[in-house]
Amino acid sequence: MSITCSESWLQVKLRRTPLLNDLQPLQNELSLGIGCPVNMVEVDFFGFLYLLTFCGIRVSVRAVIISTNNISFDCFGSTNQ
């Protein structure tokens, strides 16, 4: 996973590898924070690119921007984070 941010946006890239029980996640099974779906699909990655005011992202400004969030994987109706 790679995370990049600025003062206004957050980008998360998640490698397309099996996560749970050797199942590879599908685009519609992943979300960032509060219901923000994958909005970038690359050959090896799923990506999320959202403004910091979306998805329930919490920001704390100190020397750098620190963003906290979660990525959910919903396979067969169960949520794993």
C-alpha positions, 0 to 999 in steps of 0.5 A, spaced: 500 500 500 502 506 498 499 513 501 500 520 498 497 526 501 497 534 500 494 539 504 487 538 500 487 530 498 489 523 499 491 518 495 491 511 497 494 505 492 492 498 494 496 492 490 491 487 487 494 481 491 490 476 495 487 479 501 483 473 505 483 466 504 487 467 497 481 471 494 483 477 490 479 483 491 474 486 486 473 493 485 466 493 488 468 490 494 473 495 496 471 502 500 475 507 503 473 510 509 465 512 509 463 509 503 468 512 498 469 506 492 475 505 488 476 511 483 482 509 479 483 502 476 490 500 474 493 493 472 497 492 478 493 497 483 486 499 486 486 506 487 483 511 491 483 519 490 479 523 494 479 530 497 480 531 505 473 533 506 470 526 503 470 519 506 470 521 513 478 522 513 480 525 519 486 530 519 491 533 524 495 538 522 502 538 526 509 539 522 505 534 517 498 532 515 497 526 518 490 522 515 487 516 518 482 512 515 481 505 513 480 501 507 474 495 507 474 489 504 467 486 503 467 479 501 460 475 501 457 480 506 462 480 511 467 486 512 474 485 514 479 491 515 
